[in-house]
């Protein structure tokens, strides 16, 4: 069991584990609030893993490709030829390469990149959280021929996902992150939600002892949030920066025994996070949620943003990682000295108001 998970099972530092192994030497009051990243797309992913680990990040995502390549990479992973792709635009996430599926497209696990990335990090002594694109989101973002449907494709695709999960289980993986970007689309048909419900129950059964973390798309879940909360996940990521309207409902309805990941650090802007006000959000959440089931995270995948240029990313990523760890520190919780106006002017898009409301 990785050190950070042992620490999550106890009040304070894990029994028998030196504090320095939990990266608390520089942040001694992190206890019971865990940190997390949603991904670090980089040509040298292991460099990113080491960088996050050194910063004190405890839940480190791996096998996370940039959005523009995500669908194509998943297609190759499950044996789909990608010579025939077109440029498409997702209304919530921008342009990406769209594979075109053949009629009755067959799927098989051609290569398990999430497992490979997990094992590469394990060789560094770091346990990570592999990222997969959800099967329904994948099919919905592909081009399908006339006569085929997401429901039909899902029945052919799920066995390949189950094989992927089995290999991750056998590798000793504790967490799997499933990205469902289409949940950011407000107008999903009821059939798509039914397919997703079926897929998540199948994947939950296949995951066995591995916890599944559900991550939605940019801007939160919106009208789909009640549906999302009944899915069989082990943890849920809520983007409080760009999906701030979801936050009141989550506070009221999220089960306290589940893992909750709060996206409090804006991953799409170089503007610094207001640590004091973010601490206020954490304090508000802890009134109804277990502190040993709470993770502090960026709003979305680090460096996976069209708003940041390459030089910006080089300079901003260390800043963002240090902000994540700083927000997770219990040291200054409840010391909210800045005004709401200061918080808004800092280019952060949420402010804490009453216990059950969030306003822009």
C-alpha positions in Angstrom: 0.0 0.0 0.0 1.5 3.4 -1.0 2.4 5.8 1.9 -0.2 8.4 1.0 -3.0 5.8 1.2 -1.8 4.5 4.6 -1.8 8.1 5.8 -5.4 8.5 4.6 -6.5 5.6 6.8 -5.4 7.3 10.0 -5.8 10.6 11.8 -2.5 12.3 11.1 0.6 10.5 9.9 0.4 6.8 9.0 1.4 4.4 11.8 5.0 3.3 11.5 5.7 5.6 8.6 8.2 8.4 9.0 6.6 11.7 8.2 9.3 12.6 5.6 8.0 9.8 3.4 4.6 11.5 3.2 6.2 14.7 1.9 5.3 16.5 5.1 8.8 17.8 5.9 8.1 21.0 4.1 4.4 21.2 4.8 4.0 19.7 8.3 0.3 20.4 8.7 -1.0 18.7 5.6 -2.3 15.8 7.7 -5.7 14.4 6.7 -6.1 16.7 3.6 -4.6 14.9 0.6 -3.4 16.6 -2.6 -4.0 15.5 -6.2 -3.4 16.3 -9.8 -5.6 15.3 -12.7 -2.7 14.8 -15.1 0.5 16.2 -16.4 0.7 15.9 -20.2 4.4 15.9 -21.1 6.8 14.3 -23.5 8.7 13.0 -20.5 5.9 11.9 -18.2 8.2 10.4 -15.6 9.9 13.8 -15.2 6.5 15.2 -14.4 5.8 12.4 -11.9 9.1 13.1 -10.1 8.4 16.9 -10.1 4.9 16.4 -8.5 6.2 13.9 -6.0 8.9 16.3 -4.9 6.4 19.1 -4.5 4.4 17.0 -2.0 1.6 15.9 -4.4 0.1 12.6 -3.1 -2.3 11.5 -5.8 -0.4 11.7 -9.1 -2.2 11.0 -12.3 -0.4 9.2 -15.2 -1.2 8.2 -18.8 -3.0 11.5 -19.3 -2.7 12.7 -22.8 -3.6 16.3 -24.0 -7.2 16.7 -25.0 -6.4 17.1 -28.7 -4.8 13.6 -28.7 -7.0 11.9 -26.1 -9.6 10.2 -28.4 -7.0 9.1 -31.0 -4.8 7.6 -28.3 -7.8 5.7 -26.8 -8.7 4.4 -30.3 -5.2 3.0 -30.8 -5.3 1.5 -27.3 -8.3 -0.5 -28.3 -7.2 -1.6 -31.8 -8.9 1.0 -33.9 -7.0 2.2 -37.0 -6.5 6.0 -36.9 -5.4 6.7 -40.5 -8.9 8.0 -41.2 -9.3 10.9 -38.8 -10.9 14.3 -39.2 -10.6 17.5 -37.3 -13.6 18.0 -35.1 -14.6 20.6 -32.5 -16.1 19.7 -29.1 -18.2 22.7 -27.9 -16.8 22.4 -24.4 -13.1 21.5 -25.1 -12.1 22.7 -28.5 -10.6 21.0 -31.5 -9.4 17.4 -31.5 -8.7 14.6 -33.9 -11.8 12.5 -34.4 -11.3 8.8 -35.5 -14.0 7.3 -37.8 -15.2 3.9 -36.7 -15.9 1.2 -39.3 -19.4 -0.4 -39.4 -19.5 -3.0 -36.6 -16.1 -1.9 -35.4 -14.4 -4.6 -33.4 -12.3 -3.7 -30.3 -9.5 -5.4 -28.5 -6.8 -4.2 -26.0 -3.9 -3.6 -28.3 -1.7 -1.9 -25.7 -2.3 -0.9 -22.1 -0.7 2.5 -21.9 -2.2 3.2 -18.4 -0.7 0.1 -17.0 2.7 0.8 -18.6 2.7 4.3 -17.1 1.7 3.0 -13.7 4.5 0.4 -13.7 7.1 3.0 -14.9 6.2 5.2 -11.9 6.3 2.2 -9.6 9.9 1.7 -10.6 10.5 5.1 -9.1 8.8 4.1 -5.9 5.7 6.3 -6.7 2.2 4.9 -6.9 0.0 6.8 -9.3 -3.5 7.0 -10.6 -3.8 6.0 -14.3 -6.2 8.0 -16.5 -8.6 6.4 -19.0 -11.2 8.1 -21.2 -14.6 6.6 -20.3 -16.0 4.2 -22.9 -19.2 6.1 -23.6 -17.4 9.4 -23.9 -14.9 7.8 -26.3 -17.7 6.4 -28.5 -19.6 9.7 -28.4 -16.5 11.6 -29.5 -15.7 9.2 -32.4 -17.4 9.3 -35.8 -19.8 6.4 -36.2 -21.2 5.1 -39.5 -24.9 5.1 -40.3 -26.6 2.1 -38.8 -24.2 1.8 -35.8 -24.9 3.4 -32.4 -23.1 4.1 -29.1 -25.2 1.3 -27.5 -24.1 -1.3 -30.0 -20.5 -0.1 -29.9 -20.5 -0.2 -26.1 -21.3 -3.9 -26.0 -18.3 -4.6 -28.2 -16.0 -2.2 -26.4 -16.7 -3.1 -22.7 -14.8 -6.5 -22.8 -11.6 -4.6 -23.9 -12.0 -2.2 -21.0 -12.6 -5.1 -18.6 -9.3 -6.6 -19.8 -7.5 -3.3 -19.3 -8.9 -3.1 -15.7 -7.8 -6.7 -14.9 -4.3 -5.9 -16.0 -4.3 -2.7 -13.8 -5.5 -4.8 -10.9 -2.8 -7.4 -11.4 -0.2 -4.6 -11.5 -1.3 -3.5 -8.0 -3.1 -0.3 -9.0 -5.2 1.2 -6.2 -6.9 4.0 -8.2 -8.2 4.4 -11.7 -9.3 7.8 -13.0 -12.1 7.8 -15.6 -12.6 11.0 -17.6 -16.1 11.6 -18.9 -15.9 14.9 -20.8 -19.3 14.6 -22.5 -20.9 15.1 -19.1 -20.1 18.8 -19.5 -22.6 18.9 -22.5 -26.0 20.1 -21.2 -28.1 18.5 -23.9 -27.2 14.8 -23.6 -30.0 12.5 -24.7 -31.4 10.1 -22.1 -30.1 7.1 -24.0 -26.5 8.3 -23.6 -27.0 8.6 -19.8 -28.4 5.1 -19.7 -25.4 3.8 -21.6 -23.1 5.5 -19.1 -25.0 4.1 -16.2 -24.6 0.6 -17.7 -20.9 1.1 -18.4 -20.0 2.4 -14.9 -21.7 -0.5 -13.2 -19.8 -2.9 -15.4 -16.5 -1.1 -14.8 -17.2 -0.9 -11.1 -17.6 -4.7 -11.0 -14.5 -5.2 -13.0 -12.4 -2.9 -10.8 -12.7 -5.2 -7.8 -10.6 -3.5 -5.0 -9.5 -0.6 -7.2 -11.3 2.7 -6.5 -12.7 4.6 -9.5 -12.4 8.4 -9.6 -14.9 10.1 -11.9 -13.8 13.3 -13.6 -16.1 15.3 -15.8 -15.5 17.9 -18.5 -14.7 21.6 -18.4 -17.3 23.6 -16.6 -18.8 21.0 -14.3 -21.7 18.6 -14.6 -24.6 21.1 -14.6 -28.0 19.5 -15.0 -26.4 16.0 -15.0 -25.1 16.3 -11.4 -27.9 14.3 -9.8 -27.3 11.5 -12.3 -23.6 11.6 -11.7 -23.9 11.3 -7.9 -25.7 8.0 -8.2 -23.0 6.3 -10.3 -20.8 3.7 -8.5 -17.6 5.7 -8.2 -15.2 5.6 -5.3 -14.3 9.3 -5.7 -15.6 12.3 -7.6 -13.7 15.4 -8.9 -15.7 18.7 -8.7 -14.3 21.6 -10.6 -15.1 24.4 -8.2 -13.3 27.1 -10.3 -15.2 26.7 -13.6 -18.0 24.5 -12.4 -18.8 26.5 -9.3 -22.6 26.2 -9.7 -22.2 22.4 -8.9 -20.7 23.1 -5.5 -23.8 23.9 -3.4 -25.6 20.7 -4.6 -22.4 18.6 -3.9 -22.2 20.1 -0.3 -25.8 19.1 0.3 -25.9 15.6 -1.3 -22.4 14.2 -1.6 -22.0 11.1 0.7 -19.4 11.8 3.4 -17.8 8.4 3.1 -16.9 8.8 -0.5 -13.7 10.5 -1.7 -14.2 14.1 -2.9 -11.7 15.9 -5.0 -12.1 19.7 -5.0 -10.6 21.5 -8.0 -9.6 24.8 -6.2 -6.5 25.8 -8.2 -7.2 27.2 -11.7 -5.2 25.1 -14.2 -6.1 27.3 -17.1 -4.7 30.6 -15.9 -1.4 31.9 -14.8 -3.1 34.1 -12.2 -2.2 33.0 -8.6 -4.8 31.3 -6.5 -6.0 33.2 -3.5 -5.0 30.6 -0.8 -7.0 32.2 2.0 -10.3 32.1 0.1 -9.6 28.6 -1.2 -9.1 27.6 2.5 -12.5 29.0 3.1 -14.0 26.6 0.6 -12.1 23.7 2.3 -13.4 24.8 5.7 -17.0 25.0 4.3 -16.7 21.5 2.9 -15.3 20.0 6.1 -18.4 20.9 7.9 -20.1 18.0 6.2 -17.3 15.8 4.8 -14.7 13.6 6.3 -11.2 15.2 6.2 -9.6 11.9 5.4 -11.7 11.6 2.3 -11.0 15.0 0.9 -8.4 15.8 -1.9 -7.3 19.2 -3.0 -6.7 19.4 -6.8 -6.4 21.7 -9.8 -9.6 22.5 -11.7 -8.5 20.4 -14.6 -5.4 18.6 -16.0 -2.2 20.6 -15.4 -0.7 22.1 -18.6 -3.6 20.7 -20.8 -4.8 24.2 -21.6 -4.8 26.2 -24.8 -4.7 29.4 -22.7 -1.1 28.7 -21.6 1.8 28.9 -24.0 4.8 26.6 -23.6 7.0 29.2 -21.8 4.0 29.9 -19.5 3.6 26.2 -18.7 7.3 25.9 -17.7 6.9 28.8 -15.3 3.4 28.2 -14.1 3.4 24.4 -13.3 5.7 24.7 -10.3 3.5 27.6 -9.0 0.3 25.6 -9.5 1.7 22.5 -7.7 2.9 24.6 -4.8 -0.6 26.2 -4.6 -2.2 22.8 -4.5 -0.1 21.8 -1.5 -0.5 25.2 0.2 -4.3 24.9 0.0 -4.2 21.4 1.4 -2.2 22.6 4.4 -4.3 23.0 7.5 -1.9 25.7 8.8 -4.0 28.7 7.8 -7.5 27.4 7.5 -10.1 29.8 8.9 -7.7 32.7 8.5 -9.8 34.4 5.7 -8.7 38.0 5.8 -9.2 39.0 2.2 -12.5 40.4 1.0 -14.8 38.8 -1.5 -14.0 41.7 -3.9 -10.3 40.9 -3.7 -11.1 37.3 -4.5 -13.1 38.1 -7.6 -10.4 40.6 -8.8 -7.9 37.8 -8.5 -9.6 36.2 -11.6 -11.0 33.2 -9.6 -14.5 32.4 -10.6 -16.1 31.3 -7.4 -16.7 32.8 -4.0 -18.0 31.3 -0.8 -21.2 32.8 0.4 -23.8 31.0 2.6 -23.3 27.4 3.5 -25.5 26.2 0.7 -24.8 28.7 -2.0 -22.0 29.9 -4.4 -22.3 33.0 -6.5 -20.1 34.4 -9.2 
